[in-house]
Amino acid sequence: MARECKAGIWLFRINPKNEKELQRAPAGSTSYSQVWSAPNGERILDINAKGDEVLIQTDRHNYVRSKSGGVFLK
């Protein structure tokens, strides 16, 4: 399972202190900011990059974070 991945010019990771949050940082930076929280108490288990999109697997659903920033059920 991946805890971090690179999609486009961004690095994405599961927040190490809160597995319900997805964070991102510009490539080459160590300063992450929160970009999404999993709904309904779901925990993020895995993330993978597919081009500029991030595939997010939680303990209940699978989501896709598009290049534009929207997160949708897969």
C-alpha positions as CSV (number, residue, x, y, z in Angstrom):
1,M,0.0,0.0,0.0
2,A,1.3,3.4,-0.9
3,R,1.3,6.2,1.7
4,E,2.6,8.7,-0.8
5,C,2.6,9.2,-4.6
6,K,3.5,11.8,-7.2
7,A,0.7,13.0,-9.6
8,G,1.7,15.7,-12.1
9,I,3.8,18.3,-10.2
10,W,2.4,17.3,-6.8
11,L,3.3,14.9,-4.1
12,F,0.3,13.4,-2.3
13,R,0.3,11.6,1.0
14,I,-1.9,10.2,3.6
15,N,-1.5,12.4,6.7
16,P,0.7,10.4,9.1
17,K,-1.1,11.7,12.1
18,N,-4.7,11.4,10.8
19,E,-5.5,8.7,8.2
20,K,-8.7,10.5,7.2
21,E,-6.8,13.3,5.5
22,L,-5.1,13.6,2.1
23,Q,-2.3,16.1,1.9
24,R,-0.3,17.6,-1.0
25,A,3.0,19.5,-1.6
26,P,4.8,20.7,-4.6
27,A,7.4,18.2,-5.8
28,G,10.7,18.9,-4.0
29,S,8.9,20.5,-1.0
30,T,8.4,19.1,2.5
31,S,5.5,21.5,3.3
32,Y,2.3,19.6,3.0
33,S,-1.3,21.1,3.2
34,Q,-4.6,19.3,3.6
35,V,-6.6,19.0,0.4
36,W,-9.3,16.5,1.3
37,S,-10.9,14.7,4.2
38,A,-12.5,11.3,3.8
39,P,-16.3,11.6,4.6
40,N,-18.3,9.7,7.2
41,G,-15.3,8.7,9.3
42,E,-13.7,6.7,6.5
43,R,-9.9,5.9,6.8
44,I,-7.7,6.3,3.8
45,L,-5.9,3.0,3.2
46,D,-4.1,3.5,-0.1
47,I,-3.3,6.1,-2.7
48,N,-2.0,5.6,-6.2
49,A,-1.3,8.0,-9.1
50,K,-2.7,7.6,-12.5
51,G,-1.4,10.4,-14.6
52,D,-2.6,13.6,-13.0
53,E,-5.3,11.8,-11.0
54,V,-5.0,10.2,-7.6
55,L,-6.8,7.0,-6.9
56,I,-7.9,6.9,-3.2
57,Q,-9.0,3.7,-1.5
58,T,-10.7,4.0,1.9
59,D,-12.1,1.3,4.2
60,R,-15.5,1.8,2.6
61,H,-15.2,3.3,-1.0
62,N,-12.9,4.1,-3.8
63,Y,-12.5,7.7,-4.9
64,V,-10.7,9.6,-7.7
65,R,-9.2,13.1,-7.2
66,S,-9.1,14.7,-10.6
67,K,-6.5,17.2,-11.8
68,S,-9.0,20.0,-11.3
69,G,-9.2,19.1,-7.6
70,G,-12.6,17.5,-7.4
71,V,-13.0,14.2,-5.6
72,F,-15.5,11.7,-7.0
73,L,-16.7,8.2,-6.1
74,K,-15.2,5.7,-8.5
